[in-house]
Amino acid sequence: MNFAFAGAVSGLVAVALGAFAAHGLKSKLTPEMLAAFETGARYQMYHAFALLAAAWATGGGAVSPAPARAAGWCFLAGTLLFSGSLYALALTGLRKLGIVTPFGGVFFLAGWGLLALSFLVRR
């Protein structure tokens, strides 16, 4: 089993499902069911990192450097745009800042996809 690839794909799916819950399910589920769905996505993300740690611990961490480096830049950009816009929105109340948040999510998805690719394309 390629735990590194599984961890990267699991991270991608967790981000996608979290976005789906926030935007597509909010009006369709009760607050309790929405919270349960979001908990599932959050725990999936935690365990995506656990799968990556398992890959590293078992020596399965040899990756292709170009997609891994691109993934790192995507994660940084995603964090700045996604988390940064949410922090600014919460602190200032400027709803216009919310337009930036989805771009961060796209960078997160791209980063997880590139990380998965880096584990398939060996040096």
C-alpha positions, -999 to +999 in steps of 0.1 A: +000+000+000+013+034-009+004+053+023+018+085+010-004+086-020-034+075+001-027+104+025-024+130-002-056+118-019-074+117+015-063+153+022-077+164-012-110+147-006-112+162+029-108+197+016-133+191-012-159+176+012-154+204+037-161+229+010-191+210-002-205+209+034-199+246+039-216+256+006-238+228-007-252+212+025-257+242+048-293+247+037-301+210+033-290+195+067-299+203+103-271+221+122-264+188+141-261+168+109-239+195+093-217+194+123-214+156+121-204+159+084-179+186+091-164+165+120-160+136+095-141+159+071-119+173+099-110+138+111-103+127+076-078+156+073-061+147+106-057+111+093-044+122+059-015+136+079-013+103+098-011+084+066+018+106+054+035+100+087+031+063+083+046+065+048+075+084+061+080+059+090+080+030+067+104+045+042+078+052+016+085+089+014+107+090-018+090+116-039+095+134-072+108+168-061+091+191-087+055+182-079+063+181-042+078+216-043+048+229-063+025+213-037+043+232-009+038+265-027+002+257-032-003+249+005+014+282+014-008+302-010-039+283+001-032+291+037-026+328+031-057+331+009-081+308+027-072+312+063-060+348+059-093+359+043-113+341+070-093+357+098-096+392+082-133+386+076-138+377+113-118+406+126-131+433+103-166+421+093-159+430+057-179+404+038-162+413+005-131+395+018-151+362+014-145+364-024-109+354-018-115+323+003-125+299-025-092+307-043-074+295-012-095+263-013-085+257-049-048+261-040-053+235-012-069+210-036-041+216-062-015+211-034-030+178-023-033+166-059+003+176-067+015+159-035-003+127-045+014+130-079+048+134-063+044+100-047+035+083-079+062+099-100+095+086-086+128+104-090 
